[in-house]
Amino acid sequence: MPVSAKDCQIVVWEVQNELYPSWQMFDADFCWILEDAYAKYKKNPKLNRIAKLTQNRAFDFRELEEVDRATGRTCPIRRLELPSNCALAKQILWMWDSSAGGSPDWKPYPAEAINFIEKNYNKDMSIVDLSNKFASIDLNYTIDFQRQLQINNKTQNQRGIKRDKLKSPYPKLGSAIQSSISDDEKDQPETTSNEPTYKYSKSTTVPTDLKSFAIALPDVPKEDCCICMGSLQDESGFPASPGEDCCHVLELKQCQHKFHALCLKAAFNSDKSKSLMCPYCKKIYGEKTGIQPPGQMTDRIINQRLPGFNCRTISITYSIHNGVQTQGHPNPGQPYNAIGFPRQAFLPDNKEGQKILKLLKVAWKRKLIFTIGRSVTNGWDNCVTWNEIHHKTSMYHNSAHGYPDPGYFTNVIEELKAQGVTEADI
């Protein structure tokens, strides 16, 4: 039996990126574009797996990933089919203020949360707790409808909220594309085929900056470049400088992964540290450095034992103070906040703990322990935060940050390796 227009489900696409660990909706206009490309993929998965929808972004529908075409970095995406009676189908939107003061910066809640908030709003609830309400997102907040506030259940930090009307509707299931995406955002949608067009060059020159990392290939395999998602035998999606060959291919020396020379050059130039992470396997070439602000790292031995260890303990202290961001930071000229410093971490004073301490000292010297960005704890921007190298900040198992933890040594060594810090550096 045909489904009437009244009962049609709507389709919402969401992304999960580094800044916002919970799912974030694409706006309605871009969802029309994505849904149209997805329909083409479903019709011909081999031909239309990759959709290059903007100059900087491609979407892999088989892996459900958004791909940064400059760096090769990926973020998970997902497609939601929502009922016709949900809040978004009625063009109702709930948003929160993500700014750290000053002018509001409104961000929508994830689609699941919007419907839950709207239902409770219609019940004339004065407050509603969002924690432990959703299977795929963790929102540890309470909504105060009367004061129009979001309250962090852990820190009690407060942010504004508002109920708004969608400017454009989300696509209905099976609808034809009606996107009004702006001309400066829109690139002609492309799809990647496995059928080569044999345009490649047999140039053997390597861009100067990449000579220590890569070699040029005179013969090119029938593979795709995982940065631009195009065939290696076609031109790169990145523009060439005058006199520069836009077709030749490079192979990284150690991992032997292959890319268009222009794509790899763009990935290299996007990293201010002038190191290169292979966009495919994440191997680091060169010495990666970070944007950690100035500070001090000290360590000492204390006569206490960590649970599960029959030895003394290494106590590490990191001291960083508030300051002003400089070149290379996210917002040069703006202040950054060093909240929660000095910070302590603990390791057993044994062979394994001493090795990890040496690796952490290398990471500190390369400015990789901390970074500047959005704090996951309080949601503020321009904060000094941990940089994906986990530390045990408690001696005991009163939280996920203490001991015992049998897998911690293996995990932290892998995290350091992902930053380019290995035993070869100590």
Secondary structure, DSSP 8 states (H G I E B T S, - for coil): ----GGG--EEEEEE--SS-SS-EE--HHHHHHHHHHHHHHHH-TTTSSEEE-SSSEEEETTTTEEEETTT--EEEEEEEEE-TTSTGGGTEEEEEE--SSSS--EEE--HHHHHHHHHHHHTT-SEEE-TT--SS----EEEETTTTEEEETTT--EEEEEEEE-SS---BTT--------TTT----EE--SS------------GGGTTTEEEESS--S-B-TTT-SBTTS--SS---TT--SS-EEEETTT--EEEHHHHHHHHHT-TTS-EE-TTT--EES-------S-EEEEEEES---TT-SS-EEEEEEE---EE--TTSSSTTSEEB-TT-SEEEEEESSHHHHHHHHHHHHHHHTT-SEEEE--TTT--SSEEEE-S------SSSSSTTSS--TTHHHHHHHHHHHTT--GGG-
